[in-house]
Amino acid sequence: MLGRFTTSAVLIALAACKPPATEDYVARVELDKARPFASEPIPSPDTDGALWAESDRPGRILYGKPGEAPLMALACEQGEQGQRVHITRFAAADPEAKGILALIGNGHVTRLPVDATWNGRAWLWEGYAAADDPDLEVLTGRRKVEATVPGAGSVDLNPSERPRHLIETCRGERSPDEPVPPEPE
């Protein structure tokens, strides 16, 4: 009797460990519904001679080479929680992708979440940071900053007073009428 009980207990335990196979045991995905891979990465742009310049919109600056398409933009905007800095990396992004914009320079390392956002013509990388976020200090120094987003290469942001001026104005530390200090020669 003990032998039959032991054998039955072992069989029940084994059956509990591995459920029986069923038709839908493994999820099947049709190939045409499979998600495509990410786009091929683009090379880092040449930023020799690139600079920050005022935009045609107040409270916004653009970074790039004069006469060429901009590479990045910073803008001060009113958000639900108060003033915020809107950061745009003008590089094609995969639809609805999410990533991290890494900013390294001026003794700081900052990682800001960015999303692929449709602007009416293309998917671009965009993110926001509260104007008083200490992570924005990476942009307020007097040294070069490297900005990297997945698949869009690195952009070397040459030293400039304009990002500091925009961020300090957005924080309310400067008057919007205060002139931007001249660029270093």
Helices and strands as residue ranges (DSSP letters): H 2-17, G 31-33, E 51-54, E 60-64, E 72-79, E 82-92, E 98-105, E 108-118, E 123-130, G 134-139, E 145-148, E 154-157, H 162-170
